[in-house]
Amino acid sequence: MKDLYSNIDSSRIGLCQSVLEGAGIASYIQNENSPWLVNMMSPGVQPTLCIVDDERYDEAVKLLKPLNDNEAPAGADWTCAECGESNPSSFEVCWSCAAAKTSA
C-alpha cells in the first residue's frame, strides 16, 4: 500500500480513484470520513488515495498527473480598456470594474 494523493476535497479524491479504477488499478481511500470527525484539518487526517499494488505506483502517478497539474491558462494577461486594470487571461470580465474583455 502506497499513499498516492491527498486532498481535503473528497470529490477530487473520488475523481482520481475513478481514473485508477478505469485503468484496473486497485485503490482505496484512507481517512475518508476524518474531515467530518475533527474540527480542524491537518495533513495527518486528510483523505488519502492509496493504491494496493505498489508496483503500479509509477503508472498511477502518470495517470493522475494531468488531473493534478495546475498549469496557467493559455494566453496573455489583458488590460481593461475601461479602467486600465490588469486581468488574468482566464477572466472574461475585469475583476475591478466588471467591463467585458475586448479583443485587441
ABEGO torsion letter per residue (X at the ends): XBBABBBABAAAAAAAAAAAAAAGBBBBBBGAAAAAABABBBAAABBBBBBABAAAAAAAAAAAAAAABBBBBBEBBBBBAAAGBBBBAABABBAAAGBBBBBX
